[in-house]
Amino acid sequence: SLPSPEVSVSVVTPNPRPGAPTGLTASFSGRTISIAWTAPTTGEPVTNYVLEVGSAPGLANLVVVPVGPGLSFVAPGVPDGTYWLRVRGSNAAGTG
């Protein structure tokens, strides 16, 4: 008889840590900055977010603010300057 068709399947456990939040936006009015994002589409649901603010890309040397489970943050009274913002989500499995 002819050989039967074959298919290869790989089964892996998905990473439970959350992926990166998406759609990060920042707007300002006077000295108030409003930041918003969308929940990650990968990993287990986020239970807390943290906002990291740096003086250059990749740094969190100015402020690290726990935000909680919300998808936005408002910072009043921000001094003059250029800031780099990053939002990270975390859950019981770790930080994404």
C-alpha positions in Angstrom: 0.0 0.0 0.0 1.0 3.6 -0.3 2.5 5.4 2.7 -0.1 7.4 4.8 0.2 11.2 5.0 2.1 12.6 7.9 1.9 15.8 9.9 4.3 17.1 12.5 2.9 18.7 15.6 4.8 20.5 18.4 3.0 21.1 21.7 4.6 23.6 24.0 3.3 25.2 27.3 2.6 28.8 26.7 4.5 31.4 28.7 2.2 32.6 31.5 4.1 35.9 31.9 2.3 38.7 30.2 3.5 40.1 26.9 4.1 43.8 26.3 1.2 46.2 26.6 0.3 47.7 23.3 -0.9 51.0 22.0 1.0 53.1 24.5 0.0 56.8 24.1 1.0 59.9 26.0 -0.6 63.3 25.8 -0.1 66.4 27.8 -1.9 69.6 28.9 0.2 72.1 30.6 2.2 70.2 33.1 -0.1 67.2 33.3 0.8 64.0 31.3 -1.8 61.4 30.6 -0.6 57.9 29.6 -2.8 55.0 28.4 -2.2 51.5 27.0 -3.9 48.3 26.0 -3.6 45.0 27.8 -1.1 42.5 26.3 -2.5 39.9 24.0 -0.1 37.1 25.1 0.4 35.4 28.4 -1.9 35.2 31.4 -3.9 38.3 32.4 -2.0 41.2 34.0 -2.8 41.8 37.7 -0.5 44.9 38.0 1.2 47.4 35.8 4.3 49.5 36.6 5.2 52.8 34.8 9.0 53.3 34.4 10.3 56.8 33.5 13.8 57.4 32.3 16.1 60.1 31.1 17.1 58.0 28.0 15.7 55.0 26.1 15.7 51.8 28.2 16.4 53.6 31.5 14.1 53.7 34.5 16.3 56.1 36.5 13.8 58.9 37.2 10.6 57.3 38.5 9.1 53.8 38.9 5.4 54.0 39.7 3.2 51.0 40.6 -0.1 51.6 38.7 -2.2 48.6 39.7 -4.5 46.8 37.2 -5.7 50.0 35.4 -4.9 50.9 31.8 -4.0 54.5 32.3 -2.1 57.0 34.5 -2.2 60.7 35.0 0.9 62.6 36.3 0.3 66.3 37.3 3.1 68.8 37.9 5.7 67.3 35.5 8.8 69.5 35.2 10.3 70.6 31.9 12.3 67.8 30.2 12.2 64.9 27.7 11.2 61.6 29.2 11.1 58.0 28.0 8.1 56.0 29.3 7.7 52.3 29.5 4.8 50.2 30.9 5.3 46.7 32.1 2.6 44.2 33.1 3.0 41.5 35.7 1.1 38.6 37.2 1.9 35.7 39.5 4.3 34.2 36.8 6.4 37.3 36.6 6.9 40.6 34.8 6.6 40.8 31.0 
